[in-house]
Amino acid sequence: MTDGPVSLIECRDYDPKQIDAALSQLLAPLGGMKAFVRPGERILIKPNLLMGMPPERAVSTHPEIIRAVAAEVLRAGGRPVIADSPGGITRPGQLDHVYRISGMAEAARRASLEGEGEVVLDRGGKNGEHFFPEGRIIRTAPVIRAFLDADRVINVCKLKTHVMMHLTGAVKNLFGVVAGRAKVDFHLRFRNYDIFAGALLDISQMVHPVLNIMDAVVGMEGMGPSNGKPRQTGFLLASPDACALDLAAAYLVGMRPEEVPTLRVAHDRGLAPMDPSRLRIVGGSLKDHVVKDYKKPARIFQVEGYDRYLPGFMKGLLRFVQPRPAVYRQNCRKCGDCVRSCPPQAMDMGKQGPDIRYDACIRCYCCQELCKYDAIRIHQPVLARRILRR
């Protein structure tokens, strides 16, 4: 079980000079970028690129953070490649659109100039299978080519809430290394949240980033990871250990570790403590940076994964407690992203927008996660809300 270390530094905005200074101070207690990058190595920089949204929406890692990290990798002698596998990417050219709208294309261009080298934007390629025999739940996964070609990985995540996993941080961000539509299969296979969290931990250990950096200058609160609200938080975090980083982040925004499935399962596996005070914090104090009244996502009354054990007469009662995605048609643009991204194909596009067949819905909430317009929200029956208040 690891205790970090976790480096913490205050950073109030995305001014380039402030980001450069903060990143340098953040990494100094960990040995600087040269402690994680060797000359000539191909370094995969893995941002959170959920979808093509502008930086001010706080959906993705801010491009100024990526620019600064990529420039530092160049100065350390590495060859940086920015890569991810965003949700909903099904057609050629969509990845370029995500890079442009999120600011990553401009970040790569500027980092190349500042670091006096080339920062590559990954354009995809032939994906491959990666084997991880140490996995508890998964031992093989289809992954993006950029990961297979990399010598090392630097994970640059975003502080956000998550309807399903409660917190999306370092561990959850590495799910993006799984190639494209293969992520759909994971949702279909692992409906229980703790089992899905275990799969995420397997992926995190398979990818084994040498460094994890969290963009928590502006986070996302509420019903993340895409339709929450941006929230000024004002700090950066870094650690060689993804679980330790997530534990520190959860504490800073008022989440108990047992509320976050990845932290709960990590503790069960002996990968992380449940007590944030056991973390070795360098550069700052966790208590001095706690964010007051950070809005957590609504707790979800989970039935998935357990319903198979219920007798037939009780399954009919599930509708009184089981949450479900609901379409807010006044916000819907009929873009079809939700229909295309639904793992069990439980959605159809009708004249008034998407229709959901709840008998086929597995409650993975990918539709809510990938909707740009906040047109899909989570509806919890009254009985479920009353149970969760207890």
C-alpha beads as a LAMMPS data file, in Angstrom:
LAMMPS data file: protein, C-alpha beads

390 atoms
389 bonds

1 atom types
1 bond types

-500.0 500.0 xlo xhi
-500.0 500.0 ylo yhi
-500.0 500.0 zlo zhi

Masses

1 110.0

Atoms # bond

1 1 1 0.000 0.000 0.000
2 1 1 1.427 3.349 -1.063
3 1 1 1.251 6.716 0.675
4 1 1 2.202 8.820 -2.341
5 1 1 4.004 11.116 -2.353
6 1 1 1.459 13.663 -3.559
7 1 1 2.646 17.138 -4.513
8 1 1 0.193 20.038 -4.104
9 1 1 0.578 23.636 -5.264
10 1 1 -1.824 26.570 -5.418
11 1 1 -2.638 27.873 -8.897
12 1 1 -5.494 30.312 -9.287
13 1 1 -5.883 30.662 -13.078
14 1 1 -4.632 29.495 -16.470
15 1 1 -2.331 32.399 -17.242
16 1 1 0.571 30.746 -19.140
17 1 1 3.302 32.249 -16.953
18 1 1 1.493 31.202 -13.786
19 1 1 0.946 27.678 -15.128
20 1 1 4.621 27.340 -16.077
21 1 1 5.775 28.498 -12.640
22 1 1 3.217 26.334 -10.810
23 1 1 4.102 23.208 -12.801
24 1 1 7.800 23.696 -12.078
25 1 1 7.092 24.074 -8.346
26 1 1 4.690 21.129 -8.413
27 1 1 7.237 18.717 -9.895
28 1 1 10.309 19.963 -7.987
29 1 1 9.627 17.893 -4.803
30 1 1 9.199 14.818 -7.017
31 1 1 12.535 15.365 -8.766
32 1 1 11.340 17.482 -11.705
33 1 1 10.301 16.217 -15.134
34 1 1 13.739 14.669 -15.706
35 1 1 12.953 12.169 -12.936
36 1 1 10.197 10.719 -15.154
37 1 1 11.535 11.184 -18.705
38 1 1 14.709 9.869 -20.280
39 1 1 16.252 11.456 -23.402
40 1 1 14.894 10.010 -26.630
41 1 1 11.882 8.305 -25.052
42 1 1 8.473 8.525 -26.671
43 1 1 6.161 9.936 -23.977
44 1 1 2.400 9.529 -24.258
45 1 1 0.694 12.524 -22.640
46 1 1 -2.830 11.338 -21.826
47 1 1 -5.260 14.243 -21.239
48 1 1 -8.932 13.961 -20.364
49 1 1 -10.544 14.575 -23.762
50 1 1 -14.078 13.434 -23.153
51 1 1 -15.448 15.305 -26.161
52 1 1 -14.934 18.373 -28.322
53 1 1 -15.860 21.142 -25.876
54 1 1 -14.188 24.536 -25.319
55 1 1 -11.854 24.856 -22.303
56 1 1 -14.206 27.148 -20.361
57 1 1 -16.709 24.285 -20.002
58 1 1 -14.169 22.421 -17.814
59 1 1 -14.991 19.126 -19.556
60 1 1 -11.407 18.372 -20.596
61 1 1 -7.922 18.963 -19.233
62 1 1 -7.143 22.624 -19.883
63 1 1 -4.860 23.098 -22.924
64 1 1 -2.509 25.383 -20.980
65 1 1 -1.712 22.484 -18.652
66 1 1 -1.033 20.182 -21.609
67 1 1 1.108 22.845 -23.294
68 1 1 3.239 23.272 -20.177
69 1 1 3.627 19.521 -19.606
70 1 1 4.550 18.862 -23.255
71 1 1 7.126 21.672 -23.241
72 1 1 8.676 20.250 -20.038
73 1 1 8.877 16.796 -21.639
74 1 1 10.716 18.309 -24.614
75 1 1 13.171 20.110 -22.332
76 1 1 13.828 16.815 -20.552
77 1 1 14.737 15.251 -23.895
78 1 1 11.556 13.282 -24.445
79 1 1 9.392 13.029 -27.570
80 1 1 5.835 13.938 -26.478
81 1 1 2.711 12.549 -28.133
82 1 1 -0.721 13.807 -27.063
83 1 1 -3.308 11.049 -27.408
84 1 1 -6.701 9.922 -26.154
85 1 1 -9.710 7.976 -27.358
86 1 1 -12.664 10.323 -26.727
87 1 1 -16.177 8.971 -26.336
88 1 1 -18.479 9.010 -29.342
89 1 1 -15.692 9.137 -31.956
90 1 1 -17.007 7.047 -34.830
91 1 1 -15.996 8.903 -38.006
92 1 1 -12.689 10.044 -39.539
93 1 1 -11.920 13.694 -38.829
94 1 1 -13.800 13.750 -35.512
95 1 1 -10.563 13.494 -33.540
96 1 1 -9.161 16.580 -35.305
97 1 1 -12.367 18.396 -34.387
98 1 1 -11.906 17.459 -30.715
99 1 1 -8.290 18.656 -30.785
100 1 1 -9.297 21.962 -32.337
101 1 1 -12.315 22.759 -30.146
102 1 1 -10.605 21.680 -26.900
103 1 1 -7.545 23.810 -27.645
104 1 1 -5.160 20.824 -27.844
105 1 1 -4.070 21.597 -31.410
106 1 1 -2.948 25.091 -30.428
107 1 1 -1.367 23.762 -27.225
108 1 1 0.756 21.323 -29.236
109 1 1 1.842 24.049 -31.645
110 1 1 2.916 26.414 -28.867
111 1 1 4.639 23.690 -26.850
112 1 1 6.672 22.750 -29.925
113 1 1 7.933 26.329 -30.191
114 1 1 8.648 26.705 -26.478
115 1 1 10.351 23.342 -26.066
116 1 1 12.231 23.604 -29.359
117 1 1 11.033 20.254 -30.623
118 1 1 7.981 18.512 -32.039
119 1 1 4.856 17.736 -30.039
120 1 1 2.830 15.167 -31.965
121 1 1 -0.957 15.042 -31.946
122 1 1 -1.942 11.406 -32.342
123 1 1 -4.230 10.832 -35.331
124 1 1 -5.148 7.278 -34.496
125 1 1 -3.935 4.220 -36.342
126 1 1 -4.243 0.478 -36.074
127 1 1 -5.166 -0.366 -32.506
128 1 1 -3.754 -3.426 -30.811
129 1 1 -4.315 -5.871 -27.996
130 1 1 -2.371 -5.469 -24.758
131 1 1 -2.027 -8.342 -22.308
132 1 1 -1.971 -7.842 -18.557
133 1 1 -1.892 -11.242 -16.825
134 1 1 -1.791 -9.597 -13.367
135 1 1 -5.299 -8.184 -13.851
136 1 1 -7.999 -9.193 -11.384
137 1 1 -10.913 -8.627 -13.759
138 1 1 -9.383 -8.019 -17.170
139 1 1 -6.192 -9.559 -18.510
140 1 1 -6.333 -8.231 -22.037
141 1 1 -7.703 -5.057 -23.609
142 1 1 -7.805 -3.440 -27.059
143 1 1 -5.821 -0.209 -26.723
144 1 1 -4.863 2.779 -28.833
145 1 1 -1.739 2.540 -30.956
146 1 1 -0.164 5.557 -29.241
147 1 1 -0.025 3.601 -25.979
148 1 1 1.557 0.552 -27.595
149 1 1 4.216 2.748 -29.216
150 1 1 5.009 4.755 -26.059
151 1 1 7.970 4.182 -23.774
152 1 1 6.249 5.902 -20.853
153 1 1 2.900 7.512 -20.036
154 1 1 2.170 10.781 -18.256
155 1 1 -1.465 10.934 -17.154
156 1 1 -2.842 14.499 -17.099
157 1 1 -6.374 14.272 -15.721
158 1 1 -9.116 16.743 -14.782
159 1 1 -10.820 17.134 -11.394
160 1 1 -14.470 16.336 -12.100
161 1 1 -17.442 14.654 -10.544
162 1 1 -18.871 11.574 -12.246
163 1 1 -22.434 10.278 -12.026
164 1 1 -21.364 6.645 -12.061
165 1 1 -17.899 6.687 -10.394
166 1 1 -18.552 9.787 -8.237
167 1 1 -15.063 11.150 -9.033
168 1 1 -13.205 11.106 -12.311
169 1 1 -9.529 11.628 -11.657
170 1 1 -6.288 9.826 -12.426
171 1 1 -7.571 6.225 -12.403
172 1 1 -10.728 6.873 -14.432
173 1 1 -8.850 8.998 -16.988
174 1 1 -6.779 6.005 -18.072
175 1 1 -9.941 4.300 -19.366
176 1 1 -9.349 6.498 -22.426
177 1 1 -6.419 4.275 -23.422
178 1 1 -8.972 1.572 -24.278
179 1 1 -9.657 1.913 -27.976
180 1 1 -12.843 3.546 -29.258
181 1 1 -15.931 1.389 -29.202
182 1 1 -14.210 -1.264 -27.086
183 1 1 -15.166 0.859 -24.067
184 1 1 -18.779 -0.001 -24.858
185 1 1 -18.016 -3.679 -24.275
186 1 1 -16.630 -2.914 -20.818
187 1 1 -19.885 -1.240 -19.805
188 1 1 -21.870 -4.200 -21.069
189 1 1 -19.696 -6.753 -19.281
190 1 1 -19.266 -4.949 -15.963
191 1 1 -22.625 -3.514 -14.948
192 1 1 -21.933 -3.563 -11.222
193 1 1 -20.138 -0.349 -10.237
194 1 1 -17.565 -2.014 -7.972
195 1 1 -16.689 -4.566 -10.642
196 1 1 -16.405 -1.776 -13.221
197 1 1 -14.176 0.132 -10.770
198 1 1 -12.026 -2.983 -10.458
199 1 1 -11.681 -3.093 -14.242
200 1 1 -10.608 0.569 -14.199
201 1 1 -7.959 -0.253 -11.603
202 1 1 -6.689 -3.105 -13.774
203 1 1 -6.396 -0.680 -16.700
204 1 1 -4.620 1.862 -14.508
205 1 1 -2.068 -0.734 -13.438
206 1 1 -1.735 -2.006 -17.002
207 1 1 -0.981 1.485 -18.344
208 1 1 1.265 2.192 -15.333
209 1 1 1.851 5.938 -15.841
210 1 1 5.144 7.165 -14.421
211 1 1 3.511 10.452 -13.421
212 1 1 -0.057 11.613 -12.774
213 1 1 -0.911 15.327 -12.870
214 1 1 -4.350 16.701 -12.014
215 1 1 -5.737 19.922 -13.436
216 1 1 -7.718 21.257 -10.474
217 1 1 -7.399 24.947 -11.258
218 1 1 -11.027 24.858 -12.348
219 1 1 -12.866 21.618 -11.667
220 1 1 -16.381 20.406 -12.387
221 1 1 -18.994 19.884 -9.692
222 1 1 -22.525 18.497 -9.760
223 1 1 -23.608 16.065 -12.446
224 1 1 -20.277 15.522 -14.186
225 1 1 -18.350 14.482 -16.141
226 1 1 -19.799 16.663 -18.918
227 1 1 -22.927 18.427 -17.673
228 1 1 -21.788 19.639 -14.275
229 1 1 -20.796 23.217 -13.497
230 1 1 -17.258 24.635 -13.649
231 1 1 -15.973 25.420 -10.156
232 1 1 -12.909 27.430 -9.215
233 1 1 -10.735 25.171 -7.053
234 1 1 -7.309 26.728 -7.485
235 1 1 -4.637 24.025 -7.281
236 1 1 -2.589 21.407 -9.128
237 1 1 -1.746 17.922 -7.867
238 1 1 0.888 15.428 -8.971
239 1 1 1.987 11.959 -7.883
240 1 1 3.622 8.844 -9.303
241 1 1 0.644 6.969 -7.791
242 1 1 -2.798 7.387 -9.380
243 1 1 -4.743 6.066 -6.379
244 1 1 -2.924 8.350 -3.929
245 1 1 -3.640 11.322 -6.190
246 1 1 -7.354 10.474 -6.349
247 1 1 -7.551 10.008 -2.573
248 1 1 -6.058 13.466 -2.022
249 1 1 -8.419 15.007 -4.594
250 1 1 -11.469 13.343 -3.031
251 1 1 -10.540 14.755 0.369
252 1 1 -10.069 18.250 -1.068
253 1 1 -13.620 18.325 -2.483
254 1 1 -15.290 16.706 0.526
255 1 1 -15.787 13.178 -0.786
256 1 1 -15.393 10.246 1.568
257 1 1 -13.188 7.520 0.041
258 1 1 -15.947 4.933 0.483
259 1 1 -18.174 7.054 -1.803
260 1 1 -15.734 6.594 -4.707
261 1 1 -15.838 3.033 -6.109
262 1 1 -12.276 3.107 -7.463
263 1 1 -10.905 4.157 -4.056
264 1 1 -13.070 1.621 -2.252
265 1 1 -11.835 -1.225 -4.447
266 1 1 -8.244 0.075 -4.377
267 1 1 -8.313 -0.146 -0.588
268 1 1 -9.706 -3.687 -0.723
269 1 1 -6.801 -4.637 -2.987
270 1 1 -4.248 -3.008 -0.693
271 1 1 -3.397 -0.300 -3.228
272 1 1 -4.416 2.769 -1.218
273 1 1 -5.323 3.752 2.341
274 1 1 -8.811 4.969 3.191
275 1 1 -7.436 7.669 5.493
276 1 1 -6.106 10.729 3.606
277 1 1 -3.994 11.663 6.652
278 1 1 -1.776 8.695 5.820
279 1 1 -0.751 10.303 2.524
280 1 1 2.661 11.926 2.300
281 1 1 1.866 15.433 1.045
282 1 1 4.691 17.656 -0.198
283 1 1 4.585 21.319 -1.169
284 1 1 1.365 22.176 0.676
285 1 1 -1.252 21.054 3.170
286 1 1 -4.467 19.274 2.242
287 1 1 -6.356 20.990 5.056
288 1 1 -5.379 24.429 3.746
289 1 1 -6.869 23.758 0.314
290 1 1 -10.202 22.096 1.094
291 1 1 -12.944 23.430 -1.195
292 1 1 -16.064 24.426 0.725
293 1 1 -19.489 23.232 -0.424
294 1 1 -18.256 21.399 -3.502
295 1 1 -21.379 19.924 -5.081
296 1 1 -21.133 16.181 -5.373
297 1 1 -23.180 14.201 -7.916
298 1 1 -26.452 12.773 -6.706
299 1 1 -26.023 9.347 -5.160
300 1 1 -27.313 6.617 -7.433
301 1 1 -29.334 3.762 -5.991
302 1 1 -27.616 0.879 -7.729
303 1 1 -29.564 -2.192 -8.782
304 1 1 -27.348 -3.274 -11.698
305 1 1 -25.456 -6.471 -10.994
306 1 1 -27.699 -7.455 -8.082
307 1 1 -31.074 -7.813 -9.822
308 1 1 -30.190 -11.301 -11.075
309 1 1 -30.333 -12.572 -7.498
310 1 1 -33.876 -11.334 -6.853
311 1 1 -36.884 -13.656 -7.090
312 1 1 -39.165 -12.987 -10.030
313 1 1 -41.970 -11.356 -8.025
314 1 1 -39.546 -8.753 -6.637
315 1 1 -38.072 -7.740 -9.978
316 1 1 -41.329 -5.999 -10.846
317 1 1 -40.807 -3.709 -7.872
318 1 1 -37.484 -2.417 -9.135
319 1 1 -39.174 0.374 -11.078
320 1 1 -39.965 2.031 -7.755
321 1 1 -36.295 2.377 -6.783
322 1 1 -34.281 2.000 -9.976
323 1 1 -32.877 5.271 -11.420
324 1 1 -32.963 5.841 -15.146
325 1 1 -31.747 8.310 -17.753
326 1 1 -34.491 10.741 -18.780
327 1 1 -34.607 12.922 -21.900
328 1 1 -35.185 16.674 -21.429
329 1 1 -36.528 17.348 -24.886
330 1 1 -36.364 21.129 -24.556
331 1 1 -32.557 20.833 -24.568
332 1 1 -32.254 18.100 -27.184
333 1 1 -30.691 18.971 -30.572
334 1 1 -31.317 15.492 -32.035
335 1 1 -27.598 15.094 -32.783
336 1 1 -27.798 11.342 -32.165
337 1 1 -24.615 11.079 -30.059
338 1 1 -26.501 9.331 -27.268
339 1 1 -28.027 6.771 -29.626
340 1 1 -24.673 5.976 -31.222
341 1 1 -22.917 5.720 -27.851
342 1 1 -25.424 3.496 -26.035
343 1 1 -23.641 0.216 -25.162
344 1 1 -26.767 -2.038 -25.211
345 1 1 -28.339 -0.072 -28.116
346 1 1 -31.329 0.716 -25.953
347 1 1 -32.034 4.081 -27.626
348 1 1 -33.703 4.996 -30.903
349 1 1 -34.030 8.417 -32.498
350 1 1 -37.680 9.375 -32.823
351 1 1 -39.334 12.471 -34.245
352 1 1 -39.207 14.249 -30.874
353 1 1 -35.706 13.083 -30.003
354 1 1 -34.261 9.888 -28.487
355 1 1 -36.561 7.231 -27.069
356 1 1 -35.182 4.922 -24.376
357 1 1 -36.199 1.285 -24.022
358 1 1 -35.743 0.875 -20.295
359 1 1 -36.057 -2.904 -20.401
360 1 1 -32.746 -2.939 -22.323
361 1 1 -31.051 -0.029 -20.484
362 1 1 -28.118 -1.121 -18.260
363 1 1 -27.854 2.233 -16.365
364 1 1 -24.259 2.954 -17.412
365 1 1 -25.307 6.582 -18.129
366 1 1 -23.023 6.885 -21.155
367 1 1 -25.848 8.839 -22.800
368 1 1 -25.772 11.416 -19.994
369 1 1 -21.981 11.529 -20.017
370 1 1 -21.667 12.156 -23.750
371 1 1 -24.539 14.621 -24.233
372 1 1 -23.163 18.094 -24.997
373 1 1 -26.465 19.825 -24.338
374 1 1 -27.526 18.536 -20.909
375 1 1 -30.527 16.909 -22.559
376 1 1 -30.225 13.648 -20.633
377 1 1 -30.384 13.658 -16.852
378 1 1 -30.666 11.014 -14.171
379 1 1 -34.149 10.543 -12.741
380 1 1 -34.387 8.874 -9.337
381 1 1 -37.771 7.663 -8.079
382 1 1 -39.027 9.180 -4.832
383 1 1 -38.530 5.931 -2.895
384 1 1 -34.865 5.710 -3.985
385 1 1 -34.243 9.326 -2.908
386 1 1 -35.739 8.626 0.517
387 1 1 -33.607 5.496 0.981
388 1 1 -30.420 7.367 0.032
389 1 1 -31.144 10.137 2.541
390 1 1 -30.826 7.668 5.408

Bonds

1 1 1 2
2 1 2 3
3 1 3 4
4 1 4 5
5 1 5 6
6 1 6 7
7 1 7 8
8 1 8 9
9 1 9 10
10 1 10 11
11 1 11 12
12 1 12 13
13 1 13 14
14 1 14 15
15 1 15 16
16 1 16 17
17 1 17 18
18 1 18 19
19 1 19 20
20 1 20 21
21 1 21 22
22 1 22 23
23 1 23 24
24 1 24 25
25 1 25 26
26 1 26 27
27 1 27 28
28 1 28 29
29 1 29 30
30 1 30 31
31 1 31 32
32 1 32 33
33 1 33 34
34 1 34 35
35 1 35 36
36 1 36 37
37 1 37 38
38 1 38 39
39 1 39 40
40 1 40 41
41 1 41 42
42 1 42 43
43 1 43 44
44 1 44 45
45 1 45 46
46 1 46 47
47 1 47 48
48 1 48 49
49 1 49 50
50 1 50 51
51 1 51 52
52 1 52 53
53 1 53 54
54 1 54 55
55 1 55 56
56 1 56 57
57 1 57 58
58 1 58 59
59 1 59 60
60 1 60 61
61 1 61 62
62 1 62 63
63 1 63 64
64 1 64 65
65 1 65 66
66 1 66 67
67 1 67 68
68 1 68 69
69 1 69 70
70 1 70 71
71 1 71 72
72 1 72 73
73 1 73 74
74 1 74 75
75 1 75 76
76 1 76 77
77 1 77 78
78 1 78 79
79 1 79 80
80 1 80 81
81 1 81 82
82 1 82 83
83 1 83 84
84 1 84 85
85 1 85 86
86 1 86 87
87 1 87 88
88 1 88 89
89 1 89 90
90 1 90 91
91 1 91 92
92 1 92 93
93 1 93 94
94 1 94 95
95 1 95 96
96 1 96 97
97 1 97 98
98 1 98 99
99 1 99 100
100 1 100 101
101 1 101 102
102 1 102 103
103 1 103 104
104 1 104 105
105 1 105 106
106 1 106 107
107 1 107 108
108 1 108 109
109 1 109 110
110 1 110 111
111 1 111 112
112 1 112 113
113 1 113 114
114 1 114 115
115 1 115 116
116 1 116 117
117 1 117 118
118 1 118 119
119 1 119 120
120 1 120 121
121 1 121 122
122 1 122 123
123 1 123 124
124 1 124 125
125 1 125 126
126 1 126 127
127 1 127 128
128 1 128 129
129 1 129 130
130 1 130 131
131 1 131 132
132 1 132 133
133 1 133 134
134 1 134 135
135 1 135 136
136 1 136 137
137 1 137 138
138 1 138 139
139 1 139 140
140 1 140 141
141 1 141 142
142 1 142 143
143 1 143 144
144 1 144 145
145 1 145 146
146 1 146 147
147 1 147 148
148 1 148 149
149 1 149 150
150 1 150 151
151 1 151 152
152 1 152 153
153 1 153 154
154 1 154 155
155 1 155 156
156 1 156 157
157 1 157 158
158 1 158 159
159 1 159 160
160 1 160 161
161 1 161 162
162 1 162 163
163 1 163 164
164 1 164 165
165 1 165 166
166 1 166 167
167 1 167 168
168 1 168 169
169 1 169 170
170 1 170 171
171 1 171 172
172 1 172 173
173 1 173 174
174 1 174 175
175 1 175 176
176 1 176 177
177 1 177 178
178 1 178 179
179 1 179 180
180 1 180 181
181 1 181 182
182 1 182 183
183 1 183 184
184 1 184 185
185 1 185 186
186 1 186 187
187 1 187 188
188 1 188 189
189 1 189 190
190 1 190 191
191 1 191 192
192 1 192 193
193 1 193 194
194 1 194 195
195 1 195 196
196 1 196 197
197 1 197 198
198 1 198 199
199 1 199 200
200 1 200 201
201 1 201 202
202 1 202 203
203 1 203 204
204 1 204 205
205 1 205 206
206 1 206 207
207 1 207 208
208 1 208 209
209 1 209 210
210 1 210 211
211 1 211 212
212 1 212 213
213 1 213 214
214 1 214 215
215 1 215 216
216 1 216 217
217 1 217 218
218 1 218 219
219 1 219 220
220 1 220 221
221 1 221 222
222 1 222 223
223 1 223 224
224 1 224 225
225 1 225 226
226 1 226 227
227 1 227 228
228 1 228 229
229 1 229 230
230 1 230 231
231 1 231 232
232 1 232 233
233 1 233 234
234 1 234 235
235 1 235 236
236 1 236 237
237 1 237 238
238 1 238 239
239 1 239 240
240 1 240 241
241 1 241 242
242 1 242 243
243 1 243 244
244 1 244 245
245 1 245 246
246 1 246 247
247 1 247 248
248 1 248 249
249 1 249 250
250 1 250 251
251 1 251 252
252 1 252 253
253 1 253 254
254 1 254 255
255 1 255 256
256 1 256 257
257 1 257 258
258 1 258 259
259 1 259 260
260 1 260 261
261 1 261 262
262 1 262 263
263 1 263 264
264 1 264 265
265 1 265 266
266 1 266 267
267 1 267 268
268 1 268 269
269 1 269 270
270 1 270 271
271 1 271 272
272 1 272 273
273 1 273 274
274 1 274 275
275 1 275 276
276 1 276 277
277 1 277 278
278 1 278 279
279 1 279 280
280 1 280 281
281 1 281 282
282 1 282 283
283 1 283 284
284 1 284 285
285 1 285 286
286 1 286 287
287 1 287 288
288 1 288 289
289 1 289 290
290 1 290 291
291 1 291 292
292 1 292 293
293 1 293 294
294 1 294 295
295 1 295 296
296 1 296 297
297 1 297 298
298 1 298 299
299 1 299 300
300 1 300 301
301 1 301 302
302 1 302 303
303 1 303 304
304 1 304 305
305 1 305 306
306 1 306 307
307 1 307 308
308 1 308 309
309 1 309 310
310 1 310 311
311 1 311 312
312 1 312 313
313 1 313 314
314 1 314 315
315 1 315 316
316 1 316 317
317 1 317 318
318 1 318 319
319 1 319 320
320 1 320 321
321 1 321 322
322 1 322 323
323 1 323 324
324 1 324 325
325 1 325 326
326 1 326 327
327 1 327 328
328 1 328 329
329 1 329 330
330 1 330 331
331 1 331 332
332 1 332 333
333 1 333 334
334 1 334 335
335 1 335 336
336 1 336 337
337 1 337 338
338 1 338 339
339 1 339 340
340 1 340 341
341 1 341 342
342 1 342 343
343 1 343 344
344 1 344 345
345 1 345 346
346 1 346 347
347 1 347 348
348 1 348 349
349 1 349 350
350 1 350 351
351 1 351 352
352 1 352 353
353 1 353 354
354 1 354 355
355 1 355 356
356 1 356 357
357 1 357 358
358 1 358 359
359 1 359 360
360 1 360 361
361 1 361 362
362 1 362 363
363 1 363 364
364 1 364 365
365 1 365 366
366 1 366 367
367 1 367 368
368 1 368 369
369 1 369 370
370 1 370 371
371 1 371 372
372 1 372 373
373 1 373 374
374 1 374 375
375 1 375 376
376 1 376 377
377 1 377 378
378 1 378 379
379 1 379 380
380 1 380 381
381 1 381 382
382 1 382 383
383 1 383 384
384 1 384 385
385 1 385 386
386 1 386 387
387 1 387 388
388 1 388 389
389 1 389 390
